[in-house]
Amino acid sequence: MASVTGDDIDVLNKAKRALPRDYAPDENEEYMSDKQLNYFRVLLLEWKRSILEASVGTLQNLQDGPIREPDLNDRASSETDWGIELRTRDRQRKLISKIDAALRRIDQGEYGYCEVTGDPIGINRLIARPIATMTVEAQEAHERREKISRDD
């Protein structure tokens, strides 16, 4: 299954806190009703906004100037920190494209359904991972195939 990092979870939780408290999707209601679709649309847009907001700080720090640590160990540590930060931002850039794809699926009426089987992905899975495109079973099968082809 696609890994979810602590940063992704923190940003997603921040996005969830920004949602209105008067509604949360429930398995007992009509699947992918207008209320559910609107909930996920708002969640995805808020998640994207939170990611973009966090990236502004990174860009500002990069523009503030190069690392000028006189001590080689301090400079190496700073460069390592920058590398981690840039990899995190790159991962989040890719996440934004997945969020945009999920928003397109909402607009096209395909959101919430497995791209492999066409079965409902499930409310709980979508709440945990709003960009999910496959059911748990289809995702596991996909990962097994990837592992087999990688091992060959």
Residue pairs with C-beta under 8 A, 6 or more apart in sequence:
1 136
1 139
1 140
1 143
2 129
2 139
4 129
5 91
7 88
7 92
8 91
8 92
8 95
11 47
11 50
11 51
11 54
11 92
12 47
12 130
14 50
15 43
15 46
15 47
15 49
15 50
16 43
16 46
18 46
18 50
19 39
19 42
19 43
19 46
20 42
23 35
23 39
24 39
24 127
25 35
25 36
25 39
25 40
25 123
25 126
25 127
26 123
27 122
27 123
27 124
29 35
29 36
30 36
31 112
31 120
31 123
32 111
32 112
32 113
32 120
36 112
36 123
37 106
37 111
37 112
40 102
40 106
40 111
40 112
40 126
40 130
41 103
41 106
43 130
44 99
44 102
44 103
44 106
44 130
44 131
45 103
47 99
47 130
48 96
48 99
48 100
51 92
51 95
51 96
51 99
52 96
54 92
55 89
55 92
58 85
58 86
58 89
61 85
62 82
67 75
67 78
67 79
67 82
69 75
69 77
69 78
95 131
98 131
99 130
99 131
101 131
101 133
102 111
102 130
102 131
102 133
105 111
105 133
112 120
112 121
112 126
113 119
113 120
113 121
114 120
114 121
114 133
114 134
114 135
114 138
115 133
115 134
116 134
116 135
116 138
116 142
117 134
117 135
117 138
119 135
119 138
120 135
121 132
121 133
121 134
121 135
122 135
122 136
125 132
125 135
125 136
126 132
132 139
134 142
